[in-house]
Amino acid sequence: MAIYPRIRDLREDQDWTQQQVAEMLYVARSSYGAYETGVSEFTPDLLCRLAELYGTSVDYLLGLTDERRPYPRTKKR
């Protein structure tokens, strides 16, 4: 599964508009729309921010796992 349907589904599950998510990510709505439709590629930073916003892992967003829960974070040394 590609990332684009996953981020759209996660957004719709929250009943958020593209505009609302764009504002939370500090990007233009048109830019976010282009990400969600696959016209533009995600930066690693944006992927991390999306995973944090939706409480999931980047692997889930990328379709590498179907587990929506994020991985446990390791303690910094």
Secondary structure, 3 states (H helix, E strand, C coil): CCHHHHHHHHHHHCCCCHHHHHHHHCCCHHHHHHHHHCCCCCCHHHHHHHHHHHCCCHHHHHCCCCCCCCCCCCCCC
